[in-house]
């Protein structure tokens, strides 16, 4: 996923965002992420920040250092089950209100065969519906394949919080820290756009080291990340 930013463009609430029509013809429907909304035939910014764009999916959003996550359709999030009702789970995803995860929103789930998630279970989900006036709705299925593809309850490992901006950068393959850590440790990672990251590796010590390295990498260059990881490894030994 390549994030293209042709020029540093800072926008303010109310600014009209002009999108090249050639991009629409080449990449199809424009997908609006956090900070943007359609107002008639115009696209308007709803918060201040830096305008970002992914050409492959033609997705546009505004990146800012906001503290509270605002759910957006199509985003992956890490949630914590808080309660189970007859037809759905209530899940904390860091928004002002809990989200709803239907019991049938899992791969292969039926009325007779559905998962039994206990409170405090960590779940990797996708936001299927987000509205300012309603609770966000989640599922644990990849809409393209119909399979779980990594979504669902997460076992073992360690979850920690970081800034929303860092989470978005971790999803960009050009972000160096994950490649650098992968040269030293085998590990699994799930990144939620709601400011939560889950890590699982061979040992708890490695997991904590990886988590610390990711949190420390937010404002470091590639070379600084490499030096920082080496220092953490040497300090452990």
Secondary structure, 3 states (H helix, E strand, C coil): CCEECCCCCEECCCCEECCCHHHHHHHCCCEECCCEEEECCEEEECCCEEEEEECCCCEEEEECCCCCCCCCCCCEEEEEEEEECCCEEEEECCCCCCEEEEEEEECCCCCCCCCCCCCCCEEEEEEEEEECCEEEEEEECCCCCCCCCCCEECCCCEEEECCHHHHHHHCCCCCHHHHHHHCCCCEEEEEECCCEEEEEECCHHHHHHHHHHHHHCCCCCHHHHHHHHHHHHHHHC
